[in-house]
Amino acid sequence: MKFLFVMDPLDRIDVTKDTTFVFMMESQARRHEIHYCGIRDLLVHEGRLHVISAPVSVAPAQGRHFKLGESRFHAAEEFDCVFMRKDPPFDTDFFYATHLLSLVDAKKTFVFNNPHGLREATEKLFIVHFPDLIPETVVTSDPAQLVAFCEKVGGDMVIKPLDGCGGANVFRVQRGDLNTHAIIGMMTREGTRHIMGQRFLPESRQGDMRLIYLDGEALGAVLRVPREDDLRGNIHVGGTCVAARIGERERLICRRLAPSLGALGIYFAGLDVIGNYLTEVNVTSPTGVQEINRLDGVRLESRVIDFVERKVRELDH
C-alpha cells in the first residue's frame, strides 16, 4: 500500500517517544511505501487536493532517523491512506488543512482521522457531551461565574484554555489564594475568552491515565504521575510513566464514546482519565503508544496498522 503522513518536520521528532514514528516504522516493516509532507505542502489544483510529498525511509537512530527522497507533485487519491498527524495546537493552519483534506475522495483514499471529525471533536470541549462521565465542569468567559463555580465545587478547581495542549496554561485555583482573580482575569483575557473550569480531582496526584483508543476499544494505558512540585502529569514537563491496568470503568468510557467518535470518523484517540472521570479526548495527534509498549512489552502500532489496512481494503479502488 501507499501511505502519506501529514505531520510536523521529521527532524523535530523524538524517536523514543513519537507515536507517528512507530506507525511509520511498522508500515515500512510491512513493505508499504511511505511518504511525508507538512500541512503547507497541501494544495488545491483544478478542484482536487494535491500534495508535494517525498518518499521517506525511517530508522530508530536519533539524528539519523529519516531519509527523504525527491519531492514530487501527487494527487491525494494516489495514496491508499493519509495519516493526519500534525501535532496540536488546533490553530488556523490546522483548521484550513482539515478543510483541504476534506476534498479527498473517501471512496478512494482513507484519511485517518477524518478531517471533518478533527474539526468537530475539539479536544477540550468534546467531553461536555458526556456530563455523566466527567467531573463538574463549567465553560465560560465570565470571571464571576468561574469564582462562583470554584465555591460550588468546594473551593478547589483547575482552569485551562480551550485551545491548549501539553498541559500549557493549566492552573489550580483555590479558595483564599490572593492570585485567584489575577489568574482568572489573565486566562479569560478580562472576560473576553472562554475557558474551562473543572473540580480539582485529588486522584490526579496519583496520576493521569492516557488511554489509547482504537475504533471503540481500549488498546492500552499508561499512568502519567506528576512531580511533587508540579500540577501536571504531562510527560514532557517531567511526569513519570507507570504501567496502568484497563478496568471496567475505562472500557465503559470507550463504549460510551464509540458511537459519537465513530460517526465523526475519529478512529484513533487518546483519552485522559483521572480516577473515574474522563477529562479530555485528544484526537489531533494523540501519543503514548511508545510508553505503553515499553511498560507492557507490546507493539500497539501493529494493531493500528492492521486496522488501517483493513479500512483500505474496504475502499472502492
N, C-alpha and C positions, 0 to 999 in steps of 0.2 A: 504494500500500500504506500501511498504518498501522503505524508503529514506535513502541515505547516504549523510552526509555533510562533505566535504573535506574542512578543514578550519584551522585557527590558533588555538593555545591552548585555550581551553574553559576558563581557569582561567584568561585569559587576557582581555576578552570581558567586555564591559560596557553594562549592561542590559537595560540602559535607552537610549542608542544611537545605538546599533549594529543592523543592518538590518538582518543579518543572524539569530540572536537570535529570532526575531519575526517570521521569516519563520519557525523556529523550534517550537516555541510556537504554531503557527497556525496549523502546521502539527500534533503536539501532540494532540491539541484540537479536531482534526478530527479523532483521534484514529489511525493514521498512525504509523507504527513502525519506529522510527528514530535512526540512528546510526551515530557515529562520528569517524573520523580519520584525521590525518595530512598528508601532501604530502609525508612524509618519510615512511608512512605506505602503500604506493602503491608498488606493486612488480609484476614482471612477472614470472609466473610459468608454465612450459610446454606450452609456447607460448600464454598464456592467462593472462589477468590482474587479479590480486587478491589483496585483501586489508586485513589488520589486523585492524578490527574495533570493537567498543564496542557499545552496545545499550546505549542510554542516555535518561534521563528524565530531563526536564528543568522547572524552576520556576522563576518568576520575583522578586528575592530577591538576591541582590548583595552579593557575598560571599557564598551563598547557592543556586546558580542559576543552578547547574547541578549535576547530579549523574550518574556516569558511571557504567555499568555492566561489565561483564567479556569479555575481548578482545578475538576475535576468527578470524580464517582464513576463508575468503569468496571469492568466485568468484565474480567479479564485476557484472556479469549479474544476480546475486541473488537479486539485488536491482532494483526496478522499476524506480527510478530516482537517479542520482548522482548530487548533487549540488556542483559545483566547486566554492568555496567561499574563497579561500586563498587570503588574503589581498595583495596589492602591497607592495614592488616593484616587477616589472616583472624582476626577476633575473634568473640565470641559473637553480636554483632549480625549479622555477615555469615553466620555458620553458620545462624542461625534464618531469615534471609532466603532462603537456598538451600532450606530446607525449605518455606517458603511458596511459592516459585517452582516447587517440585516438584508443586504442586497444579494447575499449568497443564495443560490437556488438550493433549498433544503432537500429537494429530491435527488440532488446530485452530490452534495457535499454536507457532511455532518459537522456542525460547529459546536464545540464543547468548551464552555457552556453557551447556551442560546443567547445571542446578543440582546434580544427583547427581554429575556428574563434577567439579564445583568442590569438592565435599566430599572426594572420593576422591583427586584428584590434588594433594595438598598440595605446595606449591612446592619446599620443600627436600627432602622425603623421597621424592618420586616417582622421583628418579633412581636410588635404590638397587635398583630393579627391573632396572636395566641395568648390572650391575657391570663389564662389558667396555667400556663407553663412558665411564666416569667415572674420576677419579683415585682413588687409595687413600683410602678413606673409613671413618670409624667414627661410630656414633651411640650415645651412652651418657650416663649421668648420673654416672658414676664418675670422679672426678678422677684416680685412679691409672691407670685404663685410658687416659685421654687422654694422660697423661705417657708411658706405655709406647708408645702409638701414635706419639707425636712422635718418640721414639727410633727406632722401627721404620722410619719414613719418612725418616730422615736428620737428625733434629733440627730440622725446619722444617715447621710446619703452620699452617693457617688454621682458626680456630674461629668458628662462627656459631650464633645461636639458630635454632630450627626455625620460629619464628613471626615472624621478622624480615622487613624489606623495605627496599629503597632503600639497602642497604649498612650499615644500622644495627647497631651492636654486632658488627661483624666485626673480628677481631683476628688478627694474625700472631704466633705464639708460636715462639720459637727456643731451642734448647739453650743453657743458660748465662744466659739472661735471668732476673734476680732477681725479675722481676714475674710469671713463669710461673705459679706456684702461686696467687698472688693473683688473676690474671686468670681462671684456670680455676675457682677457687672462686667467684668472683663470677658467672661465666657459668652454672655449674651450680647456683647457689644452694646452695653447700656440699653438692653431691651429691644434690640433690632435683629437678633439672630436666634432661631430656635435651637435649643439644646435638649439633651435627655438627662433626667434625674432618676435614679433608682435607689431603693432602700439598700443601705450597705449590708452586705452579707458577711457575717463573721467567718463563715466557712471559707471565704476567699483566702484567708491566711494559711489554710491547709493546701490551697492550690486551686487553679482554674483549669478545668478539663477542656482540652481540644479534642473533639470527637470528629473523626473523618467519616463523612457521609458519602455513600455512592448509591444512587438510584434506590433510595428507600431503606438502605441498610447501613448499619454502623460497621465500618471496616476495622477500625482500631481507635485507640485513645491514648492520650498522654496527659499527665498532670503537670502543669507548669506552676511551680511553687515559688512565690516571691521571696526576695531577700528580706531580712528582718527590717531593713531601713527603707523599703520601697513598697508602695501600694500595689504595684503592677507585677504580674507574673510573666509578662511577655519575655520570650527567650532572649531577644536582642538587648533587653535592658537588665539582664542578669538573672532572670528566672531559671530555676533548676528543673530539668525534666525528670519525672518519676513515672515508672510504669503505672498504668491505670487499668482497672477492670471495668468492662462494659456490663452494666447491670440492667435490670428490668426498666428502671426509670429512663435510662439513656435510649433503650430500644423503643420505649413508648414515645419519647420525643421524636425519634426518627419516623415512626409510623404516623404520628400526627402531622408532621411537616411534609411527608412524602406526597400527598395529593396536590398540595399547593405548589411545592417546588417542581414536581413533575409537570404540572400544567404550564409552568413557565419555561420548561426546558432546562432547569437547573438540576443537573445530574450529580455534580461533584461539589461538595461544600464542606466548610469547616465550622462545626457547631461549637460554641463556647458554653459550657455548663459549669455553674458554681453550686455545689450542694445538689439540691433537687431542681434548680432553676436554670432555664435557658436564658442566656444574657446577650448573645449575638449569633447571627447567621452570616458567616463570611463566604462570599460567592465569587469575588473578583479573581483572586489568585490564592486560594487557601493553601496553607502549608502545614507541616507537622509530620509528613509521611516519613522522612528520614529518621526523625527522632523515635517514632514508633517502631520502625524497622530495627533500629539498634537495640531498643529496650526489649522487644518481644521476639527478636530473631525471625522476622517475617520480611516479605517483599510486597508491600501493598501496591506498588506500581504495576506489578504483574496483573493484579485483578482489575486495575483501572484500564490498562491497555487491552485486556480481554474484553472488557465492556465496550471500548471504543471500536474494536474490530467487529464485534457483533452488530453494533449500530451501523457501521459502514456496510456490512454485508446485507443489511435490510434496505439499503438505498436502491433506487431505480436507476442503475447505471446504463 
